[in-house]
Amino acid sequence: MTTNTDFTRTSSEEKNQLQLERLQSTLNRAYRNVPFHKKRFKEMGIDLSRIESLSDIAKLPFMKRQDISENYPYNLFAVPLRDIIRIHTAPGTTRNPTVSGYTPQDLSNWQAMLARALEACNVTAHDILQITLNPGLANWGRDYKHGAESLEASVIPHTPMSIEKRLMVLRDYKTSVLVSTPSAALQLADYVRKNEINTNTFELKTLILAGEAIDENDRQLLEKELHVRVWTHYGLSEVPGPAIAFECDAHEGLHINEDHFLPEIIDPATGRVLPNGQTGELVLTTLTTRAFPLIRFRTGDQARIIENSCPCGRTFGRIDWRGDRTDDLINIDGVKVHRKQIQFSIQTLLNLPSDASKFYIKKRDGKKYIEVWIPVNDAIFSDEIKDLEALILRAENNLLENIGIPVAIRLKEKNTI
């Protein structure tokens, strides 16, 4: 099975008409079935029959991650639970995670988007695709697997492995396409260089990066060290799918799947919609999602819409995305976590005030992790070193479970924090 990529080259008039029809359908379904949206639309006096053009979306209120957490777990679903066949969770901004659900049609749409994005990277049925993502992006690994299989490519599914085992599989199984985060790919390139591994023994030709942006210097380093072409995908954890936007052969920005998402760029301070070409916060509205519609969702990602047409011939709009943010979320190997959530977890686990600890993003062997500094106090101090070690280990494991990121806790004298 292959995707119908012809739509990516349709005229602007046809694209805009389809987007408007799908937007109106999404808004009406959200109003009928989601009390959160109905209440807000009524409070603002919004008449959905007056949404007659795409620009009219600016009349609608924004959604934030906090809204998803506050409506935990199912209050934003637009279909009955019996119609949901998959449920995903991601770290939220409060003690509650964000929860999203998917109907069979939603999953079919995601599969088609992944296949479309992979086709743009020249992935075919002749490729062997290996998926290497961290545990916090396990859902994305599943999406890539289904998208590649729909192209009839051979897939080595996501499985946690040591770097030595990953390289063995890559070499022996003749992997031609590797899906990875930028951090993991740089770690791989560093290992190959330090161990003087001959990349001529690899069949690898395509490296697809998801979860984080990558700067041009690191992109060139990966292409040089691994002898590959690098492609970038953009996704969100709130609608688990790493192919909301994707690079084409031109590598001049990322094409947004505009038949499924309506993008806007706003001034993060005022909420005002900015003209194309100006950098601001990316706002997305789902156009085909049935179970979990997002209406003017503030992603927190800085981006700009590229004005000129793409040399590849696709008419889908493109964004320039560099990984900068407009909020307090931290992106670690593709997993976005809020500072408040880390602080809340530490406060709960160790009986500390939320402002007593400090945490830092660090790297060890090329992999990012969170190092938490906490003051030694009577609440956690124990004469038995084994008891203290056990307490720290439980806290580290709990943080890893809740936010999906490795954590190392360090005890420090209070005056050193």
Beta strands, then each sheet from edge to edge (+ up, - down):
strand 1: 86-90
strand 2: 98-102
strand 3: 128-132
strand 4: 154-156
strand 5: 177-180
strand 6: 206-209
strand 7: 229-236
strand 8: 241-247
strand 9: 254-256
strand 10: 261-266
strand 11: 280-286
strand 12: 297-306
strand 13: 318-325
strand 14: 329-332
strand 15: 335-338
strand 16: 358-364
strand 17: 367-375
strand 18: 407-412
sheet 1: 1+ 2-
sheet 2: 4+ 3+ 5+ 6+ 7+ 8- 9+ 13- 12+ 11- 10+
sheet 3: 14+ 15-
sheet 4: 16+ 17- 18-
end
